[in-house]
């Protein structure tokens, strides 16, 4: 195209050619080509192509010089050149310069984009800064514009694996460390990785800790993998008694997927397994709402019987039971007597419910 006079290169064509020269011959040849260009062709895209070439070969001083020229020519008005330099400093370990770049972006009113965030996450990988990684990940999750996708989670997971491999031999509290790793991978939707870490722990444990299983169950429930979750609990329960919290994780998971009948079943198991255990209020409310709507007086009585042992009964729960009895055509006398025993004297709301009772 260059040799044919009737096909003049545009600035975009020039940037593409400069990039190709860099890829084939290196940045020195690309620099020579750049110097021969007319000022008319030395646009934002051409400067950017040369900057990328310098970064690929870790030429810090040359990259900084080109960035400075771009600033002077008013070309550093987008996140693109900053992202390129952040990538360079992450590779060379000049982490303080990354903070300076981010500050310059904020001062200049240049918004961060998904490439900025990913480069910053790569920086966290370089220095094993998990807390900063989590901060950036939370920021991305709160703002979809910053590009929340599998690649973001993949970057975070690969940070995690590198740290795990390095520090696992030094770990003293193995349950805590394995649980943290499983929970972290769960948050990153790395189900297969969480399973492998759990299996590694399970093959070594001398005392079975159901909290470890709970971490894996959370990952399953988050993705709606309830068959896997129940199978894992069934396997773990062979010769052992699951914690109330184990059944509770399943109950909360089913509730989130609007499978309330299954949530009720799991909630009942949790309440039976441990006296004094306090269920998740949101899950409990959803289950009671479901039972009341179904007119399932027996199911509600079963839950209430367990709540009595935990001293978690409230006037509202009793009112639910009264309404459910009325809907089922059952006498509420016994329920009202129970209310008195637990110091819930019939109040105005109780009388409204009773007055609304249809005549038989």
N, C-alpha and C positions, 0 to 999 in steps of 0.2 A: 504493500500500500504506500509505503514511504517513497519507493522508487518511481511510482507512477504519479506524475505531477497533477493529473486530473482527479486524484483521490487524496486531497489534503487531509492530514490527520487532525481530528478534533482534540481538545484537551483530554477528553475521556479516552480516546484512542491512544494518546501519548502516555497516559497513566498506565494503561494496559501494557503497552510496549515496555515501559520502564520496569513494570513488575515482572514481565517475562525475562527481561535482561538480567534482573536481579536473581531470579530463580535459576537461570541457566549458567550465568557467568559470575554472579556474585555482586555485592554492593559496590565494589570499586568500579566496575564497568557501568553499573547503573548511575553512579555519581558522575562519571565522565559524560554519559549521555545527558544527564540532567543539566550540567553546566553549559552544554551546547544549545540548549533550548532557548527560544526567544522568551522574553518576559510575558508575552501574550499567552504562551502555552503553559507557563508555570502557575497553574491554578491549584486550588485546594486539593483536588484529587491527585495531582502529580506530586505535590509535597507529601501527601499522605502515603503514596506508594513508596517514595524514597524513605520516609520514616519507618515504614514497615520493614523495608530491607535492612536498615540499620539495627532494628530491634531483633530481627531474626538472627543476626550475627553478633548480638550483644555489644554493639558499638555504642556505649553509653554517651560519651562526649559528643559524637556526631549526631546521635538522636536528639540530645538536648539542644544542640545548636540549631537543628532544623525546626524543633518545636519553638524555639525562641523567634526564629524568622517568621514562622506561622503566626505567632502572637503579634509581632510587629506589623505584619501585613493584614491583620484582622481576620485571619483564617482559623484561629483557635476558639471558635464560638460554639462548637458542638462537643459532645462527649467523646467523639471518635479519637482524636489525637491523645486525649488524656487516658482513654482506655488502653491505647497502644503502649504508652509509657508505663502505666501501672503494671501491665504484663511484663515489661522489661525489668522494672525494679523488683518484681516478685521473683524473677529468674536470677537476678544478680544479688538479691538479698539486701538491697538498699531500701529497707522498709520505712525509714523515716521520710524518705522522699515521697513515698506513697501518701503518707498523711498530708504532706505539703500539697500534693496534687489535688487531693480531695478537698482541702481547704480552699485552694484556688478555684475549683469548680463551684463551690458554694458561694465564694465571694463574687464570682463572675455571673452567678445566676444560671449556671449550666446544670441541668438536671441529670442525675445519675440514671442510667438505663440498665437493661438486663446484662449487658456486657461488662459494665462497670461492676455490678454486683458479683458476677462470676469471677472476674479478675481479683476482686477483693477477697472472695472465698478462697481462691487459689493462694493468695497471700497467707491466709490463715492456715492452710495446709502446710506451707513452707515453715511456719513457726510453731505448729501444733497448738494454735490458740483456739480451743474448742468453744470457750465462752463467747468469743467474738464471732465465731462461725455461727453459733446459735442466734446471736443478736442479728446478724445479717439475714439468716434464714427466716427469722420471725418477721423482719422488715419486708422481705420478699412475699411472705405469705399474707401479710396485711395489705400489700399493694400489688395486685395482679399485673399492673403495667410493667413491673420489674421482671416479668418473665418466669413465672412459677411453672416448672415442668420437670420431667424425669432427669434432665441433665443437671439441674441444680441439686437435686437429691443425690444424684450419682457422685457429684463432686464432694458433697458432705460425707457420704458413706465411705468413699476412698480416704478421706481424712481419718475418719474413725478406725478403719482397718489398719492403717499404718501405725497409729498410736497404740492400738490393741496389740499388734505384733511386737512392738518395741517394749511395752511396759508389762505385758502379761506375766513374764517370768519373775517380775519383781513384786507382784501383787500378793498381799498377805490375806486380806479379807476377800476371799474368792467369790462368795455369794454376792456380795455388794457389787463387785466389779463386773461379774457376769450379768447380773441383773441390770446394771447401768448400760452395758453394751447392748443387751437385748432391747431395752426400752428405747435407746437411741436409734437403733436400726428400725424399730417399729415406727418411730416418728418419721423416718425417712422412707417408709413404705418398702423397705428391703426385707420382705417376709422370708425369702429363702435364706438370707444371711442370718436373720434372727433364729430361724429353725436350727441352723448349723451350730450357732453359739449355744443354744439351749441343749442340743444333743451332746455337745462337748461337755457342758456342765453336768448333765444327767449321768454321763458315763463315768464321771469322777466322784460324784457326791457320795458322802457317807451318811449324811442325814438329809432326807428329802425335805426341801423347803418349797412349799406351794407358792410362795411369793415369786419364785423364779418362773413357775408355770404361768402365774398371773400376767407377767410381763409379755409372754408369748400370746396368751389369750387376748390381751388388749390389741395386739397386732392383727390377730385373726378377726376379731370383732369389728375392728376399724374397716376392714375390707369386706365384711359380710361373709367370712368363711366359717360359718357356724358348724358345718359338719366336721371340719378339721378341729375346731375348738372343742366340741363335745367328745370327739374321739380321743383328743389329748387328755381331757379330764378323766374319761373312762379308763384309759390306760394307767394314768397316775393314781387312780383310786383303787387299783388292785392291791388290797392289803393295807391301804392307807385311808385316812379320812380327810377329804379336802377341806380347806378353810372356808368359812362363811364368805370371805372376800372373793374366793374363787368362783362360787356360784353367783355372787353379786356382779362380777365382771361380765358374766354371760347374760345376766338379767339386764344390765345397762346396755349391752350390745344389742340384744333383741329389741329393747325399747327404742333405741336409735333407728332401727330398721322397721319400726312399727309392727313388729311381731309380738304383740302384747300378751297373747295367750302363753307363748313360750317364756316371756319375761316373768309372768306370774308363776309359772312352774319353777323357774330358777330362783325367784325370790322366796318361794316357800321352802325350797331346799336350804337356802342360806339361813333363814330364820330357824329352821329345825336343827341345823347343825351346831348352833352355838347360842346358848342363853345369854341375853344381855347385848347381843350384837345389834348395832344400829344400822338400818338399811339406808341407802342413798335416798334422800327425801324426794327427789324428782322421779326416781324409779318407783318408789312406793306410791306416790300420788298417781302416776300413770296406771299402775296396776289396780289401785282402788277405783279409779275412774272407769276402767274397763269392766271390772266386776260389777260395779253399780249399774253400768249401762246394759250389761248382760243379764241383770237381775239374779246374779249368782250369789245367793245368800250363804250357801255352804262354803263356797270358795273364800268369801270375805270373812266368814267366821273362823276359818282355818288360819288366815293371816292374823286376825285380831287375837286369837288364842295365843299365838306366838308373841305378839306385841305386848300382851299382858305380862308375860314373864320378863320382858325387857323394860317394862314400865314406860312404854312409848305411846300409850293410848292418849288420844286427845278428844275433845268434845266433837270436833269435825269428823273424826273417824267414826265415832258412835252415831253421829247424825247420818253418815253414809249408810251405816248398817240399818238404821231405822228405815231410811228410804228404800233400801233394798228389800227389807222384810215386807214393807207395805206393797211394793211392786210385785212381790212373789205371793201376796195374799196371806202372809203369815202373821201371827200375833206378835206385837212388839212389846208385850208386857215384860218378858224376860230380859229384853235389851234394856228397857227403862230401869229395871231393877239392877242390872249390872252397872249402869251409869251412876246410880246412887251409891253403890258399893265403892266406886272409884271417885266419889266426891264430885260427880258431874250432875248437879241438880238440874232438872228440866228448866230451860230458860225460854225466852221469847221465840228464838229460832226453833227450838224443839216443838213448841206448841204450834207454830206455823206449819211445820212438817206434818204434825198429827192432824191438824184441822184440814189439811189438803188431802187427807186420806179419803179415797172414794168409799161411799157407803156400800156395804155388802148385802 
